[in-house]
Amino acid sequence: MKLRDRQDKVERVLSFYKSSKGSPFQEASTHVRGEVDMLGALLMMDNADQQNCDTIRRAGIRTGVHSSPLSLAKVFYAANISDWFSVAAIPVGAHCRDVGIATNSHHEKRALTNYSSLGPPLLNQHNGSAIGLMVRKSNVVASLAQFVSGLGMHPGSVGFMRCFSTFGQVVFELSRSTKLSLLGIFKRREIPETSSEASTPVIGTLTHENVSTGSIALTLESELDESTRIGGWLEMNSSNPKCLQWAVSMSDTPEDEFGWGLSLGGLIQGPTRWDNFQVETFLNFNFSKRFSLQPALVYVMDGSTQFPALMFRSSWSL
């Protein structure tokens, strides 16, 4: 009788949705989405020697066809314990950006180079697996995470290198549209003993050489309206405190209309030494929700090397 009652209930539910446009299983559907980016650049320089190739790499100019195949790149678990506390675990493919306070990913998706993104480079660092927590109190949000990753075999060693990283970020909401953020990461690499040191081992001991590095950054972002944003960031590395990476960006990129963007960025080592400076401006054309076209002009100054570049990007969403 119980089985018959359950069958009657299922038949009533199906008959109800059969007469309507909906489906009782809509929320159980799985959506698969693919994206293809094609990025090209025309560099106006005398020759393409190694120095110029290094300059292109430091400028963050990326070319080629970038597709998103169906592959496991990240596993992310998140739980909102309360309105002010949440935790996250990322066993595969963790980046600092995954455990940091969310920034404007819509603008970063349209960035053509590293300097045109509203965010310091440390946010894009890949650090293996991570576990983190986030707390919110009034107009302050804080995030803390611990990363661990294996870096493979070190040349001449008898073990694997490991890297332990601690990431922290504090965001101050100065207003509903303006945020000031202080963030940093501390890394400790464990390099195992070399094969020569292992030839005379001591039972129960294993020596490691610890190498520590870190970076600290400051960001300021403001939304002037739904599509217009302005922001900037500074990043300093502990290995060279006098060296500063910086960028300032402004963009107006409506979802279904004509848009534009402008960014300035570079690398300085003191008040009078500008090792790198570049300017980028782009136009954005959205022909539909699935296709966009983005021409851009970039001018790069890296030491004695200077050149303009005409860049072109097209994106398809499938």
N, C-alpha and C positions, 0 to 999 in steps of 0.2 A: 504494500500500500504506500509506503514512504517513497519507493522508487517511482510509482505512478504519479504521486503528488508532485515530485520534482520535475517529471517529464511534462506535466501539465503547465507548470510555471515557465519552463523553458519555451514551450510552444506558444504561450501567451506573449512572452517577451519578443520572440521572433516575429509573430504575427503583427505586433504593434510597430516594430521598426520596418517591417516589409511595406507597410502602407505609408511610411514617412521617408524622407530623403536621407536620414541618418542611418547609422549602423551601431549596434551595441558593442562592436569591437573596434571602434575608431581609435580609442586611446591605446590600443594594443598594437597598432601598426608601427612598422619600422621604416624610417625614411633614410635613404642612402643618397648622399650628395657628393658630387665630384667637382673639382675646380681645376682649370688649366690656365696658367699664366704664361704669356710669351713676352719676353723682355729683350729688346735689342738696343745697341748703342753705336753711334757713329763718332769715333774719337778723332779729333782734328789735331794731329801731332806729326812731327817730322819723321820719327822712327819708333818702332815698338821694341825697345831694348828692355833688359831686365829691370832697370830703374823705373821706366815708365809702367811696366807691369806691376811692380810693387806699389807704385802710386795709385794705380787703378784699384788694387786690392784694399789699400788703406782708405780710399775714398768710399768704399762700400758699393761700388758699381757692380751690379749683378746682372748677367745676361744669360739667355738661354730659354728653354721651355721648362717650366716648373709645373708638374702635374701632381695630383694627389691620388695615387692608386689606393685600392682597398687593402690597407695593411695596418697592423697594430703598431701605432706610433706612441700611444699614451694610454695608460690606465689610470683613471682618476676617481677617487671616492671622496665624497664630501657629506658632512652631516651638520645641520644647523641645530645645535643643542638648545639654544634660546635666541631671543632677539639680539643679544649682545655677545654671544659666544658661538663659534663654529670651529670645526676641525676638518682636516683634509689629509688624505693619504694617497701617494702617487708611487706605486711600486715600479712603474715603467715610464720612462720618457719625461722626467720632471725637469722643469725650468724654473728659474726664480720668479718669472712672471706668473706661474701657476699658483704660487702660494702668496704672492704679493697682493696688495689692495688693487682691485681692478682699475685699469686706466682706460683710455679711449681706444679700444681695439679697432673701431671703425676707421680712425685716421691712420693707424699703423698699417692696416691692410693696404692702404693706398700709397704707402711710402715707397719711393724708388731706390733710395740709398739709406745707409745706416744713420746719416745725420738728419734726414727728413722725418724720422720717427720721433713721436713725442715720448721719449723714454731713454734712459742711459743704457749703454751696452750690457751692464751687468744683469739686467732683467732677462736678456736672451741667452744667458749661459746655461748650458745643459749640464746637470749635476746628478744624473742617475735616478735614484729613488729618494723620496722625501716624505716627511710627515710634518704637518704644520698646524698652527692654531691661529685664530683671529679673534680679537676682542674689540668691542665698540662701546664708547662711553661719551655721551653728548656729541660734541663735534670733533672727537679724536678717535681714530681707528689705528690699531696696532696689529702687526703680524709677525710671527716668529716661526721659523722652520729649520729643520735639520736635514741635511742631505748626506748621502753616502754613495760612492760610485767606485767601481774598479777600473783602473786605467791600463790594465794589461801587464805584461811582463816588462820589467825594466832591463835594458841591455846589460848583460853580464851579471845579472842577479839570479837568485834561486827562488824568488817568490813574486807575488803580484803587488803592484802598486795600488794603494787605496787613497781615496781623497774624502775627507770629512769637511763639510761646509756648513756654516751657520749663517742664516739669512735673517735680517730683521728690517722692518719698515714701520714708520709712524707717519700717519697722514693727519694734517690739521685742516679742517674745513673752515677756511676763513669766511666763506659765505656759501650760499647754495650753489654757486657756479665756479668758485675759485678754491683750489686745493694746493697746499704746500706739503711736500713730502720729503722726508729724510730716510734714506735707506742705505744698507751696506751689507757686505758679505765678507766673512772670514773663512779662509781655506787652509787646511792642514793636510799636506801630502805625506804619506808614509812610504818611503823608498826602502825596500828590503836590502839585506846585506848582499854584497857582491860574491861571486863564485870564489874569489881568492880568500875572502874572509870566512866563507863557509867551509874551507878545506880543513880548518882546525876548530870544529864546533865545540861549544860547551853545552853539555846536556841540560835541557830545560830552558835554554835562553835563545832568543832570536832578536838580533839587533836591527833597528830601523833608523833611518835618517829622516827627520821631520823637517819639511820645508813649508813655511807659512807665508801666505800672501793674503791680500785683501783689497777691497775697493769700497769707497763711500761716495754717495751721490746725493744731490739735492735737486728737486724738480718743482716747478710751479706751472700749474695748468688752470686755464679759465675758459669757460664756455660763454661766448657773447650771445648766442642764440642756439637754436636747435642744430644748425649746421656749421656755424662759425666758431672756430676754436683757435686759441693762441697759447703758447707755452714754451718752456725752455728747461734745460737741464745742464748740470755740471757733474762731472765724475772725476775722482782722483784715485790713483792706484798707490798702494802703500810702498810698492817697489820703487816708485819715483814720485814723491809727493809734490815736486815742482811742476810736474806735467799734468795739465788739465785738458780733458775733453769737454766740449760744450756744443750746444746747438740751441737755436731759437727758431720756432716754426709758427706759421699762421696759415690757416686754410679755411675755405668755405666750400664744402662739398655736400650739397643736397643730394638726397638719395636718388631722385628721378630728374634732376636738372643739371645744367651746366655748372661746373665747379672749377676752383683754382686753388693753388697753394704756393707758398714761398717759404724757404728755409735757409738759414745761415748756420754754419757749423765749422768746427776745426779743432786744432790741437795747439796749445801754447805751452811753452816752457819758460815762464818768466814774463814780466810786464812788457818786454820789448822783443821777444823772440816768438814769432808765429811760425811754427813748423808746418802747419797745414791749415788751409782755409778754403772753403768751398761754398758756392751759392747754387741753389737749386730752385727752379720755378717750373710749375706744371699746370696744365689744363686737364680737366676731367669731363668726359662726355659719357653719360649713361643713356644708351639707346633703349635699354630695357632692364629689367631686374636681373637678367642673365648675361648681359654683354656690356662691357665698358671699354673705352678707348682713352689713353692717357699719353699725350706727347709732353716732353719735358726738355728743358735746357739746363745743363750743369756746367759750371765753371770751377775748375780745380786749380789750386796753387799749393804745391808741395815742395818746399825748399826752392831750388832753382827750376823745378819742373812746373810748367803752367800749360793748360790746354782746356778748350771748351769741348763739350760732348753733347750731342743730340740724342736723346733717349726716347724710346717708344715702347709703350706697354699696352697689351690687350688682354682682357680677362674674360673667360667664359665660365659660367656655372651650369652644371648639368643636373 
